[in-house]
Amino acid sequence: MRRREFHPPHVYKDNACYFLTASVAGHQRLLDTEVKRTLLRDILKQAIQDYSIRLVAWVILADHYHLLLTTGVAAPLWKFVKRLHGESAVRLNKLDDKPGRKVWYQYWDRFPRNERDFWTYFNYIHINPIKHGYVPISDGSVAVEGERLKIAPGHVPDVHQCLGQYPHSSYNYYLRTYGEEFLTDAWMRYPTLDHLEHDGF
């Protein structure tokens, strides 16, 4: 007998902030090229406009993405995700000549409960390219203790430059608009938490 997987129901609220994560089916690296990640980014940009969602932070990797966003009314959130996943699946499958292939597995959402939660998710999203090796740093400026990332205080500017080279994240926007000092302060005040580093993403 096949075991059924249990997924808690999604809870939607009006005028809410969400940390949203979605995984590619089977953790396949279907978004493995610049073209595919750019395709998903462009669909994302159009979808947030169409559903009046404010995107605060985002990152797209080869097998998952993270978003920090705010909504006006609850109903459009699931429609927004359906649109994002439906359109991207069709277009990715067309690129790979794989009609009907399942692209997205599931998505998870959490509510930041307070300011600390909000900035912790903000930092977690932006540190993902380092966590998953998309931005290799080998000069000792970043250490991994268990699964938790530690940035050496004297090396924060190096980390800014490395993360600034990854184009599929909102990090560049914040670096360009608010500068290194803003991002350094956010990181030092609200480092990522152990339970986020162990979330499987």
N, C-alpha and C positions, 0 to 999 in steps of 0.2 A: 504494500500500500504506500502510495507516495505521500511523503510528509508535507503538510501545508505550512507555508511560512506565514508568520503573523506579523502584520505591520500595524502599529497603532494608527488610529485615524488622525488626519490632519485637522488641526483646530485653526479656524480663521477668525480674525478680529478686524474691525474697522480701524483705520488710522493706526496701524501697528507696524512695528519694526520686526523683520525676520532675518535670521541667518539661515540660508538655504544651501543645501548640498545635493548634487545629483551625480549619480554614477553611471558610467557606460555599462551596458549589460556584460556580465562576466569579467568586468574590469579589463576588457580589451582596450588596447591603445588605439582606438579608432580616430582620435583627434591627434594623429601623430605627425602632422605636417603644419607648416605655417599657414598654408592655404586653408586647411580645415578649421584651424583655430580662428582664423580671421573670418571665415564663413559663419561660425557660431557667434562670434562677437558682433558681426553685422546684423544677424537675426535678433540677437539680444537687444541691440540698440534700437531697432525698429519696434520690438515688442514692448519695451518699457515706455516708449512714446505712445503706442496705441492703447495701452492699458493704464496710463497715468501713474506709473510706478516710478519712484525716485530711487535710482541705484546709487548707493553710497560707496561700496567697494566691491570688487570682483576679481576673480582669477580663473583662467581656463587652462587646464592641463590636458595631457593626452587621454586620460581615462576618467576624469571627473572635473567638476567646477564648483566654486563657492561663490555665493552672492550675499551681500548685506544690503537690504533694501527696505523701503517704507512704502506702504500702500495707503490709498485714500479710503476705499471701501473693500470689504473682505472678498466679495464674489470674484473680482477679476484675478486674484492670485492664482487659483487653480487653472483658470482659463489662460492666464499668462504662461504658466508652466506647460500646459497642453500645447499652446501655440509654439513656444520655444522648442519643445521636444519634437512635436509633429513636423514642423517645417524643416528643422535641422536634420531629422532622420531621413526625410525624403531626399533632401539635397546631398547629404553625405552618401547615401546609398546610390544616388545617381553618379556621384563622383567615382565611387568604387565599383560601379556596375554590379551592385548587389541588391536588386529590388526586393522589398519585403523583409530585409534583414532587421532584426530587433536591435536598436541602437541604445536606447535608454532603459535602465533597469528600474530605478526608483528614485524618489527624491525625499529628503528629510528636511524638516524645518524646526527651528528653535526660536524662542522669544528671548532676546536680550532683556534681562529683568531690571537692569540698572545701568548707570554710566560705565561702571567697570566691565560689565558683560559686553556692552556695545564696543568699547575700545579693544577689549581682548579679542573679539571676533574680527574686528578691523585689522589688528596686527596679525592674527592667525592667517587670514586670507592673504595678506601681503608677503608673509614669510614662506608660503607654500612652495614657490619656485626653488628656494634653498632646501627646504625640507625634503623635496623629491628629486633633488639633484639636477634641476634644469639650469641652475646658476651655480656652478661649482666654485667653491671657495676653499683654497688649500693653504692659506697663509696663517691659519690659527685664529682668525678673527671670529669664527663661529665654531662652537664646540657642541657636540651632541652628548648629553648626559642622560643615559637611558634612552628616552625618546624625546627629551625636552631640549629645545635649542637655546643656547646661551651665546649672546653676543658680547664679546670683550668690549668694555667701554671705550677704550682708545681706538677701536677699529670700526666704530659705527659708520663713519664716512665711507669706508671701503664697502661696507654692506650696502649703503645707499647706492653707490655706483654700480655694484653688481646687480642689485634688484632693478635698477633703472634700465638695465640692458634687456630685461625680459618684457617683450611688447604686449603680452596677452594678460594684462592686469591693470588695475587702476593706480598702481604705485607711481607710474610716471606722471600721471595727472597731479597727484599730491606733491611729488617732488618738484615738479615744475611750478605749481601754483602756490604752494605753502612753504617749500624749502626743506632742507635737511633738518633744521632745528625743530620744526613742527613734528616731523616723523620720529626723530630721536626722542623727543619728549614723550610722545605717545607710547613708544616702545618701552622706555624706561619706567614709565608709570604703570603700564598695563601689559606686562609680558604674558605670553601665551601660557595657559594652564595645562597641567599634566593630563587632565581628562580630554583635552582637545588633541594633544599630541598622540594619544592612544586611540583615536576614533577610527582608525583604519583608513584614513585619507591623508 
